[in-house]
Amino acid sequence: MKEITSITLACPRCKHTLTVQGIPGEKNQVVCPYCGTKGIFTIPEDQTRQQSEELTNILDIQNLQFTYPAAEKNAIDAISFQIHEGEIFGFLGPNGAGKSTTQKLIMGLLKGYHGTITVFGKDLQDWGTAYYEKIGVCFESPNHYQKLTAYENLDLFSSFYTTKTIDPHTLLGMVGLEAEANHRVATFSKGMKTKLNFVRALLNNPQLLFLDEPTTGLDPVSARQVKDIILMQKKAGKSIFLTTHNMTDADELCDRVGFLVDGKLQLVEKPRNLKIRYGKKTVRVEYLKEGQLLREEYSLADLGRNPLFLARLKEESVQTIHTQEASLENIFIQVTGRQLQ
């Protein structure tokens, strides 16, 4: 599946540099924003191929298919995708799309699949228990020992690993639970249990993180804490497989996203490229005139030389200026024909 890529070139007439975006191998109409020169440019396919070869795949899924016992149709229907080293990959789709099932297959919790799952350059079926030393898992529904304290829960799970783990107090401090370290989990709120569930996935300093709806049920401050930690993990070179139907989180966190509906992978792309492809190439200006709020849209092409747009900036009381980007949720509906639930 080809992705939109970018290339910088010089206008043959005015020599200014401009960026062309498009799908490699396809023709793109280009208009220089400085002198108005028009032309046709094709992005070389070799450029994208070379960039792809430089990326290391931590996870490589090929033609993955799975059917639950006694089910009439496939839960996962011949999907293929990769997750690169240091990448946050978002699996987006409505409830029942197959997101969690895919993760459980890759974690080794479900058996009997068709296709290949290659993790860290090795077939999943050839991995033993050492596999779980390298991955971290955060399930959507927290599962803790209720009679143990937060510290005791993390300390217990630390004992399952043969490699060095992160100190529980450090992890609890990352999500603001250090003061509750010695409190029984049974007394925790839903949000506190969610945060404990999240940091437990970090105990063994994993190279690949599986996160299933990690911010569900969190207040804005706690959700911000969790998202900042996810971005810190990415900065440290970790790979993250995020499943969610929260398009705001996906847009903020993910390097690439995949749209999954009824077990079928409809699309894999960078969020920014999707918004460029499906968004309106216009800018909306809101301004006050005689006490009324008025709105006008202008084409992005030659915007800097549009006399009406420039006049509005100089003469009117401008309130807002926004490009008309499509949201990921609107793009999802447009591509799949389905609502997120």
C-alpha positions as CSV (number, residue, x, y, z in Angstrom):
1,M,0.0,0.0,0.0
2,K,1.6,3.2,-1.2
3,E,1.9,6.2,1.2
4,I,1.9,9.9,0.4
5,T,5.4,11.3,0.5
6,S,7.0,14.7,0.1
7,I,9.9,16.0,-2.0
8,T,11.5,19.5,-2.2
9,L,12.4,20.9,-5.6
10,A,13.2,24.3,-7.2
11,C,10.9,26.2,-9.4
12,P,12.5,26.2,-12.9
13,R,11.4,29.9,-13.4
14,C,11.9,31.8,-10.2
15,K,14.2,29.2,-8.5
16,H,12.3,29.3,-5.2
17,T,12.0,26.0,-3.4
18,L,8.6,24.3,-2.9
19,T,7.4,21.1,-1.5
20,V,5.4,18.6,-3.6
21,Q,3.3,15.9,-1.9
22,G,1.7,12.9,-3.6
23,I,1.8,9.2,-4.1
24,P,5.0,7.9,-5.8
25,G,4.6,7.1,-9.4
26,E,1.5,9.3,-9.9
27,K,1.4,12.6,-11.7
28,N,0.9,15.7,-9.5
29,Q,-0.1,19.2,-10.8
30,V,2.3,21.8,-9.2
31,V,1.7,25.5,-9.0
32,C,4.6,27.7,-7.7
33,P,3.2,29.9,-5.0
34,Y,5.8,32.6,-5.8
35,C,5.5,33.1,-9.6
36,G,2.5,31.0,-10.6
37,T,4.4,28.7,-12.9
38,K,2.4,25.5,-13.5
39,G,3.7,22.0,-14.3
40,I,3.4,18.3,-13.8
41,F,5.8,16.4,-11.5
42,T,6.0,12.7,-10.7
43,I,7.5,11.7,-7.4
44,P,10.0,8.9,-8.1
45,E,9.0,5.5,-6.7
46,D,12.7,4.7,-5.9
47,Q,12.8,7.5,-3.3
48,T,10.0,5.9,-1.2
49,R,11.5,2.5,-1.6
50,Q,14.8,3.7,-0.4
51,Q,13.2,5.4,2.7
52,S,11.3,2.2,3.5
53,E,14.4,0.1,3.3
54,E,16.1,2.3,5.9
55,L,13.3,1.6,8.5
56,T,13.6,-1.4,10.8
57,N,10.5,-3.4,11.3
58,I,9.9,-4.5,14.9
59,L,6.6,-6.1,13.9
60,D,5.7,-7.5,10.5
61,I,2.2,-9.0,9.9
62,Q,1.5,-10.8,6.6
63,N,-2.0,-12.1,5.6
64,L,-3.1,-12.6,9.2
65,Q,-6.4,-14.4,9.4
66,F,-8.3,-15.6,12.5
67,T,-11.7,-17.1,13.1
68,Y,-13.2,-17.7,16.6
69,P,-14.5,-21.3,17.2
70,A,-18.1,-21.7,15.9
71,A,-18.0,-18.2,14.3
72,E,-19.4,-17.8,10.8
73,K,-17.0,-15.2,9.6
74,N,-13.4,-14.2,10.1
75,A,-12.6,-11.9,13.1
76,I,-9.4,-10.9,11.3
77,D,-9.5,-11.1,7.5
78,A,-6.1,-11.4,5.8
79,I,-4.5,-8.1,7.1
80,S,-0.9,-7.1,6.5
81,F,1.0,-4.2,8.1
82,Q,4.3,-3.3,9.8
83,I,5.4,-1.4,12.9
84,H,8.8,0.3,12.7
85,E,11.3,0.8,15.4
86,G,10.6,3.9,17.4
87,E,7.1,4.3,15.9
88,I,3.7,4.8,17.4
89,F,1.2,2.8,15.2
90,G,-2.5,3.4,15.8
91,F,-5.1,0.7,15.1
92,L,-8.4,2.6,14.7
93,G,-11.9,1.3,14.4
94,P,-15.3,0.9,16.1
95,N,-16.0,-1.6,18.8
96,G,-15.9,-5.1,17.5
97,A,-13.7,-4.2,14.5
98,G,-11.0,-6.7,15.6
99,K,-8.4,-4.4,17.2
100,S,-8.1,-6.2,20.5
101,T,-8.2,-9.6,18.7
102,T,-5.2,-8.6,16.6
103,Q,-3.2,-7.5,19.6
104,K,-4.0,-10.8,21.4
105,L,-2.8,-12.8,18.4
106,I,0.5,-10.9,18.4
107,M,0.8,-11.3,22.2
108,G,0.4,-15.0,21.8
109,L,-2.8,-15.1,23.8
110,L,-4.8,-16.5,20.9
111,K,-3.7,-19.5,18.7
112,G,-4.8,-21.1,15.5
113,Y,-4.3,-18.2,13.1
114,H,-3.2,-18.2,9.5
115,G,-0.5,-16.0,8.0
116,T,2.7,-14.9,9.6
117,I,3.6,-12.8,12.6
118,T,7.2,-11.8,12.8
119,V,8.4,-9.9,15.9
120,F,11.9,-8.7,16.5
121,G,12.9,-10.5,13.3
122,K,11.7,-13.9,14.5
123,D,8.5,-15.8,13.8
124,L,6.2,-15.6,16.8
125,Q,5.8,-19.4,16.9
126,D,9.5,-19.7,17.4
127,W,9.5,-17.5,20.5
128,G,9.4,-19.0,24.0
129,T,8.9,-17.2,27.3
130,A,11.8,-14.8,26.5
131,Y,9.3,-13.0,24.2
132,Y,7.5,-11.6,27.3
133,E,10.7,-10.1,28.6
134,K,10.7,-7.8,25.5
135,I,7.1,-6.7,25.4
136,G,4.7,-4.7,27.7
137,V,1.0,-5.1,27.7
138,C,-1.7,-2.7,28.9
139,F,-5.2,-4.2,28.6
140,E,-8.3,-2.0,28.3
141,S,-9.8,-3.3,31.5
142,P,-7.5,-3.1,34.5
143,N,-6.9,-6.4,36.3
144,H,-5.2,-6.1,39.7
145,Y,-5.0,-8.0,42.9
146,Q,-7.5,-5.9,44.9
147,K,-6.2,-6.9,48.4
148,L,-2.6,-5.9,47.6
149,T,-1.3,-2.4,47.6
150,A,-0.3,-0.6,44.4
151,Y,3.4,-1.2,45.3
152,E,2.7,-4.9,46.1
153,N,1.0,-5.3,42.8
154,L,3.9,-3.9,40.8
155,D,6.5,-5.8,43.0
156,L,4.7,-9.1,42.4
157,F,4.7,-8.6,38.6
158,S,8.4,-7.6,38.8
159,S,9.1,-11.0,40.2
160,F,7.9,-12.6,37.0
161,Y,10.8,-11.2,34.9
162,T,14.3,-12.5,34.8
163,T,15.7,-9.1,33.6
164,K,16.1,-6.0,35.7
165,T,12.8,-4.1,36.2
166,I,12.0,-0.4,37.0
167,D,11.5,0.4,40.6
168,P,7.7,0.5,41.4
169,H,8.0,3.8,43.3
170,T,9.5,5.4,40.1
171,L,6.6,4.2,38.0
172,L,3.9,5.2,40.5
173,G,5.5,8.7,40.7
174,M,5.2,9.0,36.9
175,V,1.4,8.9,37.1
176,G,0.9,10.7,40.4
177,L,0.3,7.6,42.6
178,E,3.3,7.8,44.8
179,A,1.2,8.9,47.8
180,E,-1.0,5.9,47.3
181,A,1.8,3.3,47.0
182,N,0.8,1.6,50.2
183,H,-2.9,1.7,49.7
184,R,-4.9,-1.3,48.8
185,V,-6.0,-1.2,45.1
186,A,-9.6,-2.1,46.2
187,T,-9.9,1.5,47.5
188,F,-8.7,3.1,44.2
189,S,-11.0,4.9,41.8
190,K,-11.4,3.7,38.2
191,G,-8.9,6.3,36.9
192,M,-6.3,5.3,39.5
193,K,-6.7,1.6,38.5
194,T,-6.2,2.6,34.9
195,K,-3.0,4.5,35.6
196,L,-1.7,1.6,37.7
197,N,-2.5,-0.7,34.8
198,F,-0.6,1.5,32.4
199,V,2.6,1.7,34.4
200,R,2.6,-2.0,35.0
201,A,3.2,-2.4,31.3
202,L,6.4,-0.4,31.7
203,L,7.9,-2.6,34.5
204,N,10.3,-4.5,32.3
205,N,11.4,-1.5,30.2
206,P,9.9,-3.2,27.0
207,Q,11.0,-2.6,23.5
208,L,7.4,-3.1,22.1
209,L,4.4,-1.8,24.0
210,F,0.8,-3.0,23.4
211,L,-1.7,-0.3,24.6
212,D,-5.4,-0.9,24.4
213,E,-7.4,2.3,25.0
214,P,-4.9,3.6,27.6
215,T,-6.7,6.9,28.3
216,T,-10.2,5.5,28.7
217,G,-11.9,6.9,31.8
218,L,-9.1,9.3,32.7
219,D,-9.6,12.9,33.6
220,P,-7.8,15.4,31.3
221,V,-4.8,15.9,33.6
222,S,-4.3,12.1,34.0
223,A,-4.8,11.5,30.3
224,R,-2.1,14.2,29.6
225,Q,0.3,12.4,32.0
226,V,-0.2,9.0,30.2
227,K,0.1,10.6,26.7
228,D,3.3,12.4,27.7
229,I,4.8,9.1,29.0
230,I,3.8,7.4,25.7
231,L,5.7,10.1,23.8
232,M,8.7,9.7,26.1
233,Q,8.7,6.0,25.3
234,K,8.8,6.8,21.6
235,K,11.6,9.2,22.1
236,A,13.6,6.5,23.9
237,G,13.2,4.3,20.7
238,K,10.4,2.1,21.8
239,S,7.8,0.9,19.4
240,I,4.1,1.2,20.4
241,F,1.0,-0.5,19.1
242,L,-2.0,1.6,20.2
243,T,-5.5,0.4,19.7
244,T,-8.2,3.0,20.1
245,H,-11.4,4.6,18.8
246,N,-10.3,8.0,20.3
247,M,-9.3,9.9,17.2
248,T,-8.0,12.8,19.2
249,D,-5.4,10.6,20.9
250,A,-4.5,8.9,17.6
251,D,-4.0,12.2,15.8
252,E,-1.8,13.5,18.6
253,L,0.3,10.4,19.2
254,C,0.5,8.3,16.1
255,D,3.1,8.3,13.4
256,R,0.8,6.1,11.2
257,V,-2.7,4.8,11.6
258,G,-4.6,1.8,10.2
259,F,-8.3,1.8,9.7
260,L,-9.9,-1.5,10.7
261,V,-13.5,-2.4,10.1
262,D,-15.1,-5.9,10.3
263,G,-11.6,-7.4,10.5
264,K,-10.4,-5.8,7.3
265,L,-7.6,-3.2,7.1
266,Q,-9.0,-0.5,4.9
267,L,-6.0,1.9,4.9
268,V,-2.6,2.6,6.5
269,E,-1.3,6.2,6.4
270,K,0.2,9.1,8.3
271,P,-2.5,11.3,10.0
272,R,-1.0,14.4,8.4
273,N,-1.1,13.0,4.9
274,L,-4.7,11.9,5.4
275,K,-5.8,15.4,6.5
276,I,-4.0,16.9,3.5
277,R,-5.6,14.3,1.1
278,Y,-9.2,14.6,2.4
279,G,-9.2,18.2,3.7
280,K,-10.3,21.3,1.9
281,K,-7.4,23.3,0.5
282,T,-8.9,26.5,1.8
283,V,-8.5,28.9,4.7
284,R,-11.5,30.2,6.7
285,V,-11.4,33.8,8.0
286,E,-13.8,35.0,10.6
287,Y,-14.1,38.8,11.1
288,L,-16.3,41.3,12.8
289,K,-18.1,43.9,10.7
290,E,-20.8,46.2,12.0
291,G,-21.2,44.0,15.0
292,Q,-21.8,40.8,13.0
293,L,-19.4,37.8,12.8
294,L,-18.8,37.0,9.1
295,R,-17.0,34.0,7.6
296,E,-15.3,33.7,4.2
297,E,-13.1,31.0,2.7
298,Y,-10.2,31.5,0.3
299,S,-8.2,29.0,-1.7
300,L,-4.7,28.3,-0.4
301,A,-3.3,28.6,-3.9
302,D,-1.8,32.1,-4.3
303,L,-3.3,33.1,-0.9
304,G,-0.5,35.6,-0.3
305,R,-1.4,37.5,-3.4
306,N,-5.2,37.3,-3.0
307,P,-6.3,40.9,-2.9
308,L,-9.6,40.2,-1.1
309,F,-7.9,38.1,1.6
310,L,-5.2,40.7,2.1
311,A,-7.8,43.4,2.3
312,R,-9.7,41.5,5.1
313,L,-6.5,41.3,7.1
314,K,-5.7,45.0,6.7
315,E,-9.2,46.5,7.0
316,E,-11.3,44.2,9.2
317,S,-11.3,43.0,12.8
318,V,-10.2,39.4,12.2
319,Q,-11.2,37.0,14.9
320,T,-9.8,33.6,13.7
321,I,-8.0,32.2,10.7
322,H,-8.1,28.4,10.2
323,T,-7.1,26.0,7.4
324,Q,-10.0,23.6,6.7
325,E,-8.4,20.3,7.8
326,A,-10.5,17.2,7.9
327,S,-10.6,15.5,11.3
328,L,-9.4,11.8,11.5
329,E,-13.0,10.9,12.6
330,N,-14.5,12.5,9.5
331,I,-11.8,10.8,7.3
332,F,-12.6,7.5,8.9
333,I,-16.3,7.8,8.1
334,Q,-15.5,8.9,4.5
335,V,-13.1,6.0,3.9
336,T,-15.0,3.2,5.6
337,G,-18.6,4.4,5.6
338,R,-18.8,3.6,9.3
339,Q,-19.3,5.6,12.4
340,L,-16.9,5.2,15.4
341,Q,-18.6,3.9,18.5
